[in-house]
Amino acid sequence: MAEDFPALLLEDRDGRSAGRLTRLTLDDLPDLDVTVEIAFSTLNYKDGLAITGRGKIARRMPLIGGVDLAGTVVSSRDPVWKPGDRVVVNGFGLSETEHGGYSRFQRLKPEWLMRLPDAFTFEQAMGIGTAGYTAALAVDALEAWGAGWGRFTPGEREVLVTGAAGGVGSMAVMLLARAGHTVTAATGRPETHDYLAALGASGFIDRAALAEKGAPLQKERWLGGVDSVGSTTLANALAQTARGGAIAACGLAGGGDLPATVMPHILRGVGLIGIDSVMADMPRREVAWARLARDLPLDLLEKTIRVEPMSALPQLAEEILVGRIRGRVVIDISR
């Protein structure tokens, strides 16, 4: 292993985190049981907040950033993991309380690691990343809702995806379309319509139509949906969801508040399903990644991926926060 290697470190600057590109050694890494050589990571909205300091993501500093990683085990004190094993890690506090994936090497707890399905390369795995894994969790949850006491049968009504041109949204559009649903994509960028149509979107709604405060109960339109925006957008999505439907909420790009009432829930039986991708248990993760391996069209996945060097992270972090990122940014840790 190299004597030193590149990394992006989150440091405290006047009470806020700031990302700095630097070089580290193995002695700078935590004393955990499995050492992984990281090939690729990703850029998520949460990463953008942490690198720029515009959100309180890192709860201790200095801390290596990056909530995702994919790579190869190079050494292990745990019998479950052997050198050469291909692994993927999403969440588990990486870049919040634990050192993350923006480093050529990382030491990790064995229970955080999941074997990467053979269907994916490291680059494809990080093209999916937390965004795709979260979208798969959301679709799994909506189908479980429909199999219980709700409704989620393909073809009954449109399914809504908010923040559709982003990472979670792009993946949700693909997975829902693959499952046979008629997907309506909410986006404020008309130039992304062709891109989203290629992923499987059948219709579009301007995000502004969901961003204004609306009535507690509105015309029933959606069978359900995946929301990565939150706030008023989520409130309107719930108010427009048909009887017995549900919205899986997994993001708060528009805010963490929810200016809504209980009316859709108690008068129409609409469900609000929270998606926790950070601390989801391993069986849920394995089911979600199995869905991705089974249902995600790799040719379409490639359309969503943009590979950038780790050295570009400071600028990319600014871009993702102002909505200039389309699809998934994969970070090449070697550059």
N, C-alpha and C positions, 0 to 999 in steps of 0.2 A: 504494500500500500504506500501511497505517496507520503513524503514527510509532511507536506502541507497541501491544502486543497482549498478550492473556492467555496464560499458560503455567503449568505445574506443574513446579517445579524440585526435584530431589532434592539435598539438601545433607547434609553430614556433621555429625552431632550425636553427640558422644562415641563416635565409631567406627562409628556406624550411620547408615543413610540415613533421611532424613525428608522427606516431600513438603511443599512450601510453594507456595501459589498466589501468583503475582506477575505483573508485567508486564515484557516484554522489548522490545528493538528488534532490527532486522535486524543491527546490529553485534554483538549477543550470539550470533548463530548462527555455525556453522562455515563456513569458506570452501570450500564444495563446489559442484559444477557445476550442480545443478538446484535451483531454488527452487520449493516447492510450497505453495499455500494449502490448509490442511487443513480439511476440512469436519467429519469425524467420526473418532473413535478408538474404543477399546474399553477394557473393564476385564477383565483376565485375572488368574488367581491369582498369576502372577509380578508383575504390577503391584501387587497388594495387598501382597505381600512387600516390594517396593521402597519403596512409599509409607509403610508403617508401620515399616520397618526391621527386620522380623522374619525377613528372609532376606537373604543377601549377594548381591543382584542387581546393583546399580550398582557397577562396579569402579573408577570414577573419579567424582569429584564436584567441583563441582556439575555436574549432568547433567539435561537435560530428560527426564522420564519418558514412558512409553507405548510398548509394543512394536509397535503397529499404527497405521496411518494410511491414510486415503483422501482424495484431494483433486485439485486441478487444478494443473498446471504453470503458473507465472506467468513464469518466465524460465529460460533454459538456455544454458550454454556448450557443451553436447554436442549434436551434430547429430541424434542419434536422437530427442531429446525437444523438443517445440515447445510454446509457450504454448497453453493450452486442452486439452492431453492429459489425459485422466482416468487416474489411476494409483492403485495400491494397493501398500503396502509392509508386509511381515510379517517380523519377526525381523531378521536381519543385524546383531545386536548392539544394536539400538535399546533404550535404557533400561538397557543393560549397559555397553557401551563407547562407544556413539554416542548423540547426542541423538535423542530419540524424538518421538512423535506428540502429546503433550500441549502443543501450541503452535499458535497460529493460522497461523504460517508455520514452515517448516523447510527447511534446505538439505541435500541428500542426494547420495550418489554415484549416477551414472546406472545402474550395474549393479544397484542395489538395487530399481529401479522395475519394476513389471509393469503392462502396460496392463489396466485394469479391463474385464472382459467387459461387453458392451453389455446383458446380461441384468440387471445389477444397478445400483441407485442407490448413492450413497455410503453412505447409511444401511444399506441391505441388505448391502453389502460389509463393513461393520464389525459388522453383526449376525452375519456369518460370521466374520470376523477370523481371528486365529491359531487359535482353537478349531476353527472349521469347516474351515479349510485343513489343520490337523493331522489332523482326523478323516478328511478325504478322502485324505491321504497314507497313513493307516493302512489304510483300505479298499483303496486301490490296492495296498499292500504285501501284504495278505492274499490278494487275487486273484492277484497275481504268484506268491505262494507256492503257491497251489492250481494254477496253470498250470504250475508246475515239478514238483517231486517231492513236494509235499504234497497236501492236500485242502482245498477250500473251495467245495464245490458247494451252492448254495441248496437247502434242504429236507432235507438229510441229517440234521442235528442242529440244536439251538439254538445261537445265537451270543450270547455274553455281552458286555454293555457295563457296565463299572464306572463309578462316579461319574456315573451316567446322567442325573441332573437338572442337572449342570453344563454348561458350555459345550461342551467336547469331547464329552461323553456325549450331550447332546441332538442334536448334529449327527451323531454316529455312529449313533444310533438311526434317524434319518431316512434316512441314506444306505444303511445295511444293509437296512432294511425295503424301501426302494425297489428294491434289488438282488434282492429276493425271499427274503431270509433271515427265519427265525423268531427274533426278537430277545427276549432276556431281559434286563431292566434291573435292575441292582443299585443300590439306593438305601436310605438309612436314613430316608427321609421318606415315609411312606404317603400324605401329602397331595399328593404329586407323581404318583401313579399315573395319575390321569385325564389329566394333562398329557402324560405319557410314552406312554400308550396312544394319545392323539391324534397323537403323532409317529410311531407305528408299533410300539411295544413290544407283544409278545404275552403276556409273562409277567414276573413280578417275583421277585426274591430279596432278602431283607434283607441289607444290607451287612455286618451283624454275623456272618452265616453264613460270610463269607469272611475275616473279620478275626481269627479265632482260629487259632492254630497247628494245622495238620493234618498228616496222614500224607504222606510224600513222593510216594506214588502213591495216588490216590483213584478212586472210581467215575468212569468215562468219561462225561462229560455234554456238553461243549461241542465243537462243530465248530471253534471258534476264538473270538476276541474282541478287543475294544479295551479296554485298561486305562489309566486315567488316575490310578490311586491308588498303585500300587507296593507295596513291602514285603510283608507277609503276604498281602494281598489278591491280589497278582500271583502269589505262590508257590502259593496254593490254586487260582487259575485255571489255572495250568500243570499242577498235579497232577490236575485234573479234565478236562483237555482230551483228547479222543479221539485215537487213533492217527492220525498224519499231519496233525493240526491245528496251529494256531499262534495265539499271542497277540501282538498289536501293542501294545507298551508306549510310552506317550507322556507319562506324568506321574508325579509322586511326591508327591501331596497327603498320602499316608499315610506317607511316608518314603522315603529313598533306598536303604535296605538291601534285600536280597533273601534272606530266610531259607529257602532252597530247596536241593534237591539236583539232580544231573544225571540222576536216574532218569527223569523224563518225557521227557527229550531222547534218551537212549540206549536206553531200553526201548520207547518208543512213537513215537519220531521226531517229537516235538513241537517246534515252532519258537518261539523268542523273537525277535521282530523289533523292534529299536529304531527309533523314529521321531524323526528330527532335523528339526524344522520351522524351526529358527533359521537354519541354513546350508545347507539343501537347495538343489541347483542349480536354475537357472531352468527347464530342461526339466521337472523333476519338479513344480515349482510350477505351470507352465502346464497340465500334465496334471491336476493336482489341481483347479485352478480351472475347467478345462473340465468335469470331472465335476460340480462344484458347479453350474455353469451349466446342465448337461444334466439333472441328476437331483434337485436340491434343490427341493422344492415351495415356491414363494414364499409360498403361503397358510400353510403350516406354519411356515416361517421366521418369519413375522410373529408367530406365537404365542410364539416364544422371545425376542423382542426387547423390551427395556425401555430407553427413551431417557432419559438423565439429563444434567444440565448438568455441565460440567467443575468448576464450583464445589462440587459434591457429592462429588468424588473422595475426600477424606480419610475421610468417613463410609462411603462405598461400599467402600473398601479394607478397613475393619474388617469389614464385612458378609461380603465374599467369603471372608475367612480363617476365619470361624466357620461357613461353610456356609449362610448365609441368602440367598444369591443363587441364583435359579432361572433357567436359560437364559442369555441373553446381555445384558449391559449395554452399550449403545452410548453413547458420550460425545459430546455436542454441544459442539464446541470453541468455538462462538460464545457460549455462555452460561456 
